[in-house]
């Protein structure tokens, strides 16, 4: 799918985002991939990457080596962790 989002209206962009998430198995009630994520940082990284915004792209835009994305992701995961349901064996 083409990543030409700047020509979309806000409503079209919102529809595209919803479509992308549903195609990835995420709906408004159940996030089937949440068990792969530790917290908010992982979700933000996954959301940005859906639109081609990766640490490599940010490094290129900023003209630097290393953007601090991984540190921010880990920090967000620590302060906004997802509560994992414990299995009965735990």
Secondary structure as UniProt FT lines:
FT   TURN            6..7
FT   HELIX           10..23
FT   TURN            24..25
FT   TURN            32..33
FT   HELIX           34..36
FT   HELIX           40..50
FT   TURN            51..52
FT   HELIX           55..62
FT   HELIX           69..79
FT   TURN            88..89
//
